[in-house]
Amino acid sequence: MSHTVAFLGAGSMAEAMISGIVKSGTLEPSQVIVSNKTNHNRLQELKVKYGVRAINREALPYNEIDVFVLAMKPKDIDYVLDDLSSYLQPHHLLVSVLAGISTSYMEERLPQQQVIRVMPNTSSMIRESSTALSPGTFTTDTNLHFAEALMKGIGKTYVIEEAQMDVFTGMAGSGPAYIYNLMEHLEEVGVEGGLDREIARDIAAQTIMGAGKMMLLQDDTPTELRQKVTSPNGTTAAGLDALDEHGGGQAMAEAVKGAAKRSREMSRDLERPVVT
């Protein structure tokens, strides 16, 4: 790929994506620029760690950049779009990883601009992200394919309708946190049962990873896989009964719904006119 990609924002998500893209060889470090508004120490940290170009926002070489990845805080979206409007050309592509920011919102402020809404997760760091892409009205197939190839450097990609992005955010964007929370509980129970904490943590992680691989590598549904390991009146059945009794499955469903709801709220709040 010959494109130069500039990350506007240098937080954890930007770092996870930069790490995956560079380590996978999708882009050379010299093709990646990272920039933010004020934290110059953070920029230098990423430069040393990944070999990318760290450039202050006011000194960005706009004539070199093909793709802008919007990875700052969502509250800064208007400031950044206004700032970019003076430099953008029709061929430029904006890739937004900001939860709740619709492609139509960006297109209203940057008419005719090519934009793609993207939702990765922090597993980008190890190239195991689940990443959704939703192209805007004016995005060419060529740029969509480029963005998809870029995101494949950090994991598995899914091109979905933008109306589905909120539930994807609830499932995959926020999903790793639910799994880490589950692992915290498994670890604590293991420690209470006498296991060393590091061993208990490793057991929890390996068990979850193994179950995930089973799901990905076989044609069985989750229900079929669950039934295969559940003997009548056995230990697994007892555990599942306790899970149902305490609302474990419902709690996970509500977590996804809660995150999706917040994503919709963020979008509505942003698009609501300000009363003065």
C-alpha positions in Angstrom: 0.0 0.0 0.0 1.4 3.4 -1.0 -1.0 5.5 1.1 0.1 7.8 4.0 -2.3 7.5 7.0 -2.5 10.1 9.7 -4.1 9.4 13.1 -5.7 12.4 14.7 -5.6 11.3 18.3 -3.0 9.3 20.2 -5.1 7.4 22.8 -5.4 3.7 23.5 -7.5 2.9 20.4 -5.1 4.8 18.1 -2.2 2.9 19.6 -3.9 -0.4 19.3 -4.6 0.2 15.6 -1.1 1.6 14.9 0.5 -1.4 16.6 -1.5 -3.9 14.6 -1.0 -2.1 11.3 2.7 -1.8 11.7 3.4 -5.2 13.2 1.3 -6.9 10.4 3.3 -5.1 7.8 0.2 -3.6 6.3 1.9 -0.2 6.3 5.5 0.8 6.8 6.1 2.9 9.9 7.1 5.8 7.7 3.6 5.7 6.1 1.9 6.3 9.5 1.6 9.7 11.1 0.3 10.2 14.6 -0.8 13.6 15.9 -2.7 15.1 18.8 -3.6 18.5 20.1 -1.4 19.0 23.2 0.3 15.9 24.6 3.7 16.0 22.8 5.2 13.5 25.2 2.6 10.9 24.1 3.5 11.5 20.5 7.2 10.8 21.2 6.3 7.7 23.1 4.5 6.3 20.1 7.3 7.3 17.8 9.9 5.5 19.8 7.7 2.4 20.3 6.5 1.9 16.7 8.8 4.0 14.5 6.0 6.1 13.2 6.1 9.8 12.4 5.0 12.0 15.3 3.9 15.4 14.2 2.2 18.2 16.1 -1.3 19.0 14.7 -0.4 22.4 13.5 2.5 21.0 11.4 0.7 18.2 9.6 1.9 17.7 6.0 -1.6 17.7 4.5 -0.2 17.4 1.0 1.3 14.0 1.9 -1.7 12.5 3.6 -4.2 10.2 1.9 -6.3 9.0 4.8 -7.2 10.7 8.1 -8.1 8.4 11.0 -10.3 10.3 13.4 -9.3 8.8 16.8 -9.6 11.8 19.2 -12.4 12.3 21.8 -15.9 12.4 20.2 -16.5 15.9 21.8 -13.7 17.3 19.6 -15.3 16.2 16.3 -16.7 19.6 15.3 -13.4 21.3 16.0 -11.4 18.7 14.0 -13.9 18.7 11.0 -13.8 22.5 10.8 -10.0 22.4 10.9 -9.8 19.8 8.2 -12.3 21.5 5.9 -9.7 23.9 4.6 -7.3 21.2 3.5 -9.5 18.2 2.3 -9.8 17.3 -1.3 -12.3 14.9 -2.8 -9.8 12.0 -3.0 -9.1 12.2 0.7 -10.7 9.5 2.9 -11.8 10.1 6.5 -12.0 7.0 8.7 -13.8 7.6 12.0 -13.4 5.3 15.0 -15.6 7.6 17.1 -18.6 5.9 18.8 -21.9 7.6 18.0 -20.7 9.8 15.1 -22.6 9.0 12.0 -21.4 9.3 8.5 -24.2 11.7 7.7 -23.1 14.0 10.5 -19.6 14.2 9.0 -21.0 14.6 5.5 -23.2 17.5 6.5 -20.1 19.4 7.6 -17.9 18.2 4.8 -20.1 17.9 1.7 -19.2 15.3 -0.9 -16.4 14.0 1.3 -15.5 10.3 1.4 -16.0 9.0 5.0 -16.2 5.6 6.5 -17.3 4.8 10.0 -15.2 2.1 11.6 -15.6 0.3 14.9 -12.5 -1.8 16.0 -11.8 -2.9 19.5 -8.6 -2.9 21.6 -7.7 -6.5 20.5 -6.3 -4.6 17.5 -3.1 -4.6 19.6 -2.6 -8.3 18.9 -4.3 -8.3 15.5 -7.4 -10.0 16.8 -10.0 -7.2 16.5 -13.5 -7.6 15.3 -13.9 -4.5 13.2 -17.0 -3.2 11.4 -17.0 -0.7 8.5 -19.9 1.4 7.2 -19.1 3.6 4.2 -20.7 6.9 3.6 -22.7 8.1 0.6 -19.7 9.4 -1.4 -17.1 6.7 -0.6 -15.7 4.9 -3.6 -15.4 1.1 -3.7 -11.6 1.6 -4.1 -11.4 3.5 -0.8 -13.7 1.1 1.0 -11.5 -1.8 -0.2 -8.4 0.1 1.0 -10.0 0.7 4.4 -11.0 -2.9 4.7 -7.5 -4.0 3.8 -6.1 -1.6 6.4 -8.4 -3.0 9.1 -7.6 -6.6 8.1 -4.1 -5.8 9.4 -5.6 -5.7 12.9 -8.0 -8.6 12.7 -11.3 -9.7 11.1 -13.5 -7.2 9.3 -17.2 -6.9 8.6 -18.9 -4.4 6.2 -22.3 -3.6 7.7 -25.1 -1.2 7.3 -24.7 1.9 9.5 -28.0 1.2 11.2 -26.4 -1.9 12.6 -23.3 -0.1 14.0 -24.8 0.7 17.4 -25.5 -3.0 18.2 -22.0 -3.9 16.8 -20.6 -1.3 19.1 -22.4 -3.0 22.0 -21.2 -6.4 21.0 -17.7 -6.0 19.7 -16.6 -2.5 20.4 -17.4 -2.8 24.1 -17.3 -6.6 24.2 -13.7 -7.1 25.4 -14.6 -5.3 28.6 -17.4 -7.7 29.3 -15.0 -10.7 28.8 -12.4 -9.1 31.0 -15.1 -8.6 33.7 -16.0 -12.3 33.4 -12.4 -13.3 33.7 -12.1 -11.2 36.8 -14.9 -13.2 38.4 -13.4 -16.6 37.2 -10.0 -15.6 38.6 -11.4 -14.7 42.0 -13.4 -17.9 42.3 -10.2 -19.8 41.4 -8.2 -18.0 44.1 -11.0 -18.6 46.6 -10.7 -22.3 45.7 -7.0 -22.3 46.5 -5.4 -21.7 43.1 -2.5 -19.4 42.7 -3.8 -16.1 41.2 -1.6 -16.2 38.1 -2.6 -19.8 37.4 -6.3 -19.0 37.9 -6.0 -16.0 35.5 -4.3 -18.2 32.9 -6.9 -20.9 33.3 -9.7 -18.4 32.7 -8.0 -16.9 29.7 -7.2 -20.2 28.1 -10.8 -21.5 28.6 -12.3 -18.4 27.0 -9.8 -18.5 24.1 -10.4 -22.2 23.5 -14.2 -21.8 23.5 -13.9 -18.9 21.0 -11.7 -21.0 18.7 -14.1 -23.9 18.8 -16.9 -21.5 17.7 -14.8 -20.1 14.9 -13.3 -23.4 13.6 -16.4 -25.6 13.7 -19.8 -25.3 12.0 -21.8 -26.0 15.3 -24.0 -23.3 16.7 -23.3 -22.0 20.2 -26.3 -24.0 21.4 -25.0 -27.2 19.9 -21.6 -26.7 21.4 -23.1 -26.0 24.8 -25.3 -29.2 24.6 -22.2 -31.3 23.7 -20.5 -30.4 27.0 -23.6 -30.6 29.2 -24.4 -34.0 30.6 -27.7 -34.4 32.5 -27.2 -33.8 36.2 -23.5 -33.2 35.6 -21.2 -30.5 36.8 -21.7 -28.3 33.7 -25.5 -28.6 34.0 -25.3 -27.5 37.6 -23.2 -24.5 36.7 -25.5 -23.5 33.9 -28.5 -23.8 36.2 -26.7 -21.4 38.6 -25.9 -19.0 35.7 -29.6 -19.0 34.7 -30.8 -18.5 38.3 -28.6 -15.5 38.8 -29.3 -14.0 35.4 -25.9 -14.4 33.9 -27.0 -14.7 30.2 -29.5 -11.9 30.6 -26.9 -9.7 32.2 -24.6 -10.1 29.1 -27.5 -9.3 26.8 -28.4 -6.2 28.8 -24.7 -5.1 28.7 -24.8 -5.2 24.9 -28.1 -3.4 24.8 -26.9 -0.8 27.3 -23.8 0.0 25.3 -25.8 0.2 22.0 -28.3 2.5 23.7 -25.5 4.8 24.8 -24.1 4.8 21.3 -27.5 5.9 19.9 -27.7 8.6 22.6 -24.3 10.0 21.8 -25.3 10.3 18.2 -28.6 12.0 19.0 -26.9 14.4 21.5 -24.4 15.4 18.9 -27.0 16.0 16.2 -29.4 17.9 18.5 -29.3 21.6 17.7 -27.9 23.8 20.4 -30.4 26.2 22.0 -29.0 29.7 22.7 
